[in-house]
Every structure is written in C-alpha cells, then in structure tokens.
C-alpha cells in the first residue's frame, strides 16, 4: 500500500479538525490551496465531513480521526 499525495492531503486536512468538541469544525476558504480544497471535497464525497468546504466531522470522520490519532501516537 502506497500513500499518494491525495491521501496525504486528506490525512493532513483531517488532522486539523478539532477533537475536543463535536460542535466545532473547519471552514475551508476559497483562498485555501487547491489541494486543500480538493481534499475537502474528497472527504465530503467519502462521507467523512458534512460539507464540501469543511464543516463538521461525521460519525465516520470521528472514527477515522480516532484511529489516525492512535497511529500518529504510535509512530511519533
């Protein structure tokens, strides 16, 4: 399994979501890089976030970020 740039962009964006509250999200502005905007759209299409310009994590998004945190913790 290889990590391509698109997947890395999605993981980077996912890592920026707040973890301490279900009532906080992210807004991806039109001035954000194209790769960030594209990553947000892909995460939305996959059902990870609730809006193509950021928004909030879905239940799937919360599960993924928990797993991401475990992997990050183990490897840092």
C-alpha positions as CSV (number, residue, x, y, z in Angstrom):
1,X,0.0,0.0,0.0
2,X,1.4,3.3,-1.1
3,X,0.4,6.7,0.3
4,X,-0.1,9.0,-2.6
5,X,-0.3,12.8,-2.4
6,X,-4.1,12.9,-2.5
7,X,-4.3,10.6,0.5
8,X,-1.7,12.6,2.4
9,X,-3.6,15.8,1.7
10,X,-6.8,14.2,3.1
11,X,-4.9,13.0,6.2
12,X,-3.4,16.4,6.7
13,X,-6.8,18.1,6.5
14,X,-8.4,15.5,8.7
15,X,-5.7,16.1,11.3
16,X,-6.6,19.8,11.6
17,X,-10.2,19.1,12.8
18,X,-10.8,19.9,16.5
19,X,-11.0,16.8,18.7
20,X,-12.3,18.3,21.9
21,X,-15.8,19.2,20.8
22,X,-18.4,17.8,18.4
23,X,-19.7,21.4,17.9
24,X,-16.6,22.7,16.2
25,X,-15.5,22.2,12.7
26,X,-13.4,23.8,10.0
27,X,-14.2,26.2,7.2
28,X,-12.1,25.8,4.0
29,X,-11.9,29.3,2.5
30,X,-11.7,29.9,-1.2
31,X,-8.2,31.3,-0.7
32,X,-7.0,27.9,0.6
33,X,-4.7,25.9,-1.7
34,X,-6.3,23.9,-4.5
35,X,-5.0,20.7,-2.9
36,X,-6.7,21.6,0.4
37,X,-10.0,22.4,-1.3
38,X,-9.8,19.2,-3.4
39,X,-9.0,17.2,-0.2
40,X,-12.1,18.6,1.5
41,X,-14.3,17.7,-1.5
42,X,-13.0,14.1,-1.5
43,X,-13.5,13.8,2.3
44,X,-17.1,15.1,1.8
45,X,-17.7,12.6,-1.1
46,X,-16.4,9.8,1.2
47,X,-18.8,10.8,4.0
48,X,-16.0,11.9,6.4
49,X,-17.2,15.5,6.7
50,X,-20.6,17.1,6.2
51,X,-19.8,19.9,3.8
52,X,-17.5,20.1,0.7
53,X,-15.9,23.2,2.2
54,X,-15.2,21.7,5.6
55,X,-17.9,21.7,8.1
56,X,-18.1,19.1,10.8
57,X,-16.8,15.5,11.1
58,X,-19.5,12.9,10.5
59,X,-19.6,9.8,12.7
60,X,-17.3,8.1,10.2
61,X,-15.0,11.1,10.5
62,X,-14.8,10.9,14.3
63,X,-14.0,7.2,14.0
64,X,-11.2,7.9,11.4
65,X,-9.7,10.7,13.4
66,X,-9.5,8.4,16.5
67,X,-7.7,5.8,14.5
68,X,-5.5,8.5,13.0
69,X,-4.5,9.7,16.5
70,X,-3.6,6.2,17.6
71,X,-1.4,5.6,14.5
72,X,0.2,9.1,14.9
73,X,0.8,8.4,18.6
74,X,2.5,5.1,18.0
75,X,4.8,6.4,15.3
76,X,5.9,9.8,16.6
